[in-house]
Amino acid sequence: MSGVFIIGAAGKIGHRLGPILLERNMAVGAMARAAEQLEKLRETGVTPVEGDLLALDAAGLSTLMQGYETVIFSAGAGGKGGPEMTRAIDGEGLEKAVNAARSARVKRFILVSAFMDAGRGANPPNERFELYMQVKRNADARLVQSDLDWVILRPGTLTDEVGSGRIRAGAAIPYGNVSRDNVAATLAEIVASPAINHRIIELTDGGVPIAEAIANLAG
Ligand SMILES: NC(=O)c1ccc[n+]([C@@H]2O[C@H](COP(=O)([O-])OP(=O)(O)OC[C@H]3O[C@@H](n4cnc5c(N)ncnc54)[C@H](OP(=O)(O)O)[C@@H]3O)[C@@H](O)[C@H]2O)c1
């Protein structure tokens, strides 16, 4: 089976992403940990997969990913549970998912990371945010060192505004906001563009239609 396995599928990006992938005729496995989240996911048409990144080991996670061609990791502790949980989900969780993807023979791994300029320059320094950025960067490095096909997407600050369908995307762009709608649509476009490989892409809202912006990166 080809298709996309989303880790963090019930999140604010994840639950937008599933239906977009379905519209593009892709099979979608949607991993979440709470029963009510799984039920809501089922209603959108995706295949709900029960899984908790904290409880699963790499072998267990690998079993869940079996048969999927692409993994999208959009999970995060979101500041809940302090530094320990940030390390456990955004850091060790990502590492576990990369190891699981390798042993499940997943081809491509797309990581929702963070724009490194976000939250910088606070006075006094925001230590929690600094740790978050450190964990995200180490997670990026872990994925880059793997032998998977990978794409790292670094969105600016996320908003819940209705998606404009227009973005700015590139290896290094000015920092800014981006709607979760636009992030989800950009992820779907990257999934549909296998020529984009081994790329770190910074993303904000912008003026270029999403399909065109991603095609420009593939060219
Ligand atoms: N906020 C920003 O401005 C910003 C900017 C750039 C990048 N990001 C990154 O973008 C990503 C997604 O953003 P978002 O808005 O979609 O975040 P979100 O709504 O908080 O989604 C994160 C998802 O991760 C899941 N998760 C957490 N712990 C888990 C576990 N142990 N097992 C399985 N799933 C688990 C959460 O599920 P539960 O509901 O069960 O906890 C949630 O569904 C995050 O990684 C975030 O770091 C954020």
The ligand as an SDF file (V2000), in Angstrom:
LIG
                    3D

 48 52  0  0  0  0  0  0  0  0999 V2000
    3.1310   27.1470   17.2600 N   0  0  0  0  0  0  0  0  0  0  0  0
    3.9450   27.6220   16.3140 C   0  0  0  0  0  0  0  0  0  0  0  0
    3.9650   28.8240   16.0040 O   0  0  0  0  0  0  0  0  0  0  0  0
    4.8360   26.6780   15.5710 C   0  0  0  0  0  0  0  0  0  0  0  0
    5.6750   27.1870   14.6060 C   0  0  0  0  0  0  0  0  0  0  0  0
    6.4430   26.2970   13.8550 C   0  0  0  0  0  0  0  0  0  0  0  0
    6.3580   24.9420   14.0830 C   0  0  0  0  0  0  0  0  0  0  0  0
    5.5430   24.4540   15.0630 N   0  0  0  0  0  0  0  0  0  0  0  0
    5.4710   22.9870   15.2200 C   0  0  0  0  0  0  0  0  0  0  0  0
    4.4120   22.5350   14.4000 O   0  0  0  0  0  0  0  0  0  0  0  0
    3.9700   21.2480   14.8660 C   0  0  0  0  0  0  0  0  0  0  0  0
    2.4810   21.0920   14.7380 C   0  0  0  0  0  0  0  0  0  0  0  0
    1.7850   22.2530   15.1020 O   0  0  0  0  0  0  0  0  0  0  0  0
    0.2430   22.1600   15.5100 P   0  0  0  0  0  0  0  0  0  0  0  0
   -0.2750   23.5370   15.6100 O   0  0  0  0  0  0  0  0  0  0  0  0
   -0.4500   21.1500   14.6490 O   0  0  0  0  0  0  0  0  0  0  0  0
    0.4210   21.5580   16.9790 O   0  0  0  0  0  0  0  0  0  0  0  0
   -0.6420   20.7280   17.8620 P   0  0  0  0  0  0  0  0  0  0  0  0
   -2.0350   21.1090   17.5250 O   0  0  0  0  0  0  0  0  0  0  0  0
   -0.1860   20.9030   19.2800 O   0  0  0  0  0  0  0  0  0  0  0  0
   -0.4130   19.2250   17.3910 O   0  0  0  0  0  0  0  0  0  0  0  0
    0.5760   18.4130   17.9120 C   0  0  0  0  0  0  0  0  0  0  0  0
    0.0350   17.0110   17.9700 C   0  0  0  0  0  0  0  0  0  0  0  0
    1.0500   16.1580   18.5390 O   0  0  0  0  0  0  0  0  0  0  0  0
    0.3670   15.1870   19.2830 C   0  0  0  0  0  0  0  0  0  0  0  0
    1.1210   14.5100   20.3060 N   0  0  0  0  0  0  0  0  0  0  0  0
    1.6930   15.0540   21.4100 C   0  0  0  0  0  0  0  0  0  0  0  0
    2.1890   14.0740   22.1940 N   0  0  0  0  0  0  0  0  0  0  0  0
    1.9150   12.9000   21.5600 C   0  0  0  0  0  0  0  0  0  0  0  0
    2.1540   11.5340   21.8720 C   0  0  0  0  0  0  0  0  0  0  0  0
    2.7800   11.1530   22.9910 N   0  0  0  0  0  0  0  0  0  0  0  0
    1.7370   10.5770   21.0010 N   0  0  0  0  0  0  0  0  0  0  0  0
    1.0840   10.9310   19.8640 C   0  0  0  0  0  0  0  0  0  0  0  0
    0.8170   12.2000   19.5210 N   0  0  0  0  0  0  0  0  0  0  0  0
    1.2270   13.1720   20.3620 C   0  0  0  0  0  0  0  0  0  0  0  0
   -0.7470   15.9590   19.9760 C   0  0  0  0  0  0  0  0  0  0  0  0
   -1.7220   15.0590   20.4340 O   0  0  0  0  0  0  0  0  0  0  0  0
   -2.4840   15.2380   21.8590 P   0  0  0  0  0  0  0  0  0  0  0  0
   -3.6440   16.1150   21.5380 O   0  0  0  0  0  0  0  0  0  0  0  0
   -2.8480   13.8470   22.2200 O   0  0  0  0  0  0  0  0  0  0  0  0
   -1.5110   15.8750   22.8070 O   0  0  0  0  0  0  0  0  0  0  0  0
   -1.2110   16.8590   18.8540 C   0  0  0  0  0  0  0  0  0  0  0  0
   -2.2400   16.2620   18.1290 O   0  0  0  0  0  0  0  0  0  0  0  0
    4.4900   21.1340   16.2900 C   0  0  0  0  0  0  0  0  0  0  0  0
    5.5090   20.1730   16.3080 O   0  0  0  0  0  0  0  0  0  0  0  0
    5.0980   22.4790   16.5880 C   0  0  0  0  0  0  0  0  0  0  0  0
    6.2680   22.3350   17.3690 O   0  0  0  0  0  0  0  0  0  0  0  0
    4.7790   25.2910   15.7960 C   0  0  0  0  0  0  0  0  0  0  0  0
  1  2  1  0
  2  3  2  0
  2  4  1  0
  4  5  1  0
  4 48  2  0
  5  6  2  0
  6  7  1  0
  7  8  2  0
  8  9  1  0
  8 48  1  0
  9 10  1  0
  9 46  1  0
 10 11  1  0
 11 12  1  0
 11 44  1  0
 12 13  1  0
 13 14  1  0
 14 15  2  0
 14 16  1  0
 14 17  1  0
 17 18  1  0
 18 19  2  0
 18 20  1  0
 18 21  1  0
 21 22  1  0
 22 23  1  0
 23 24  1  0
 23 42  1  0
 24 25  1  0
 25 26  1  0
 25 36  1  0
 26 27  1  0
 26 35  1  0
 27 28  2  0
 28 29  1  0
 29 30  1  0
 29 35  2  0
 30 31  1  0
 30 32  2  0
 32 33  1  0
 33 34  2  0
 34 35  1  0
 36 37  1  0
 36 42  1  0
 37 38  1  0
 38 39  2  0
 38 40  1  0
 38 41  1  0
 42 43  1  0
 44 45  1  0
 44 46  1  0
 46 47  1  0
M  CHG  2   8   1  16  -1
M  END
$$$$
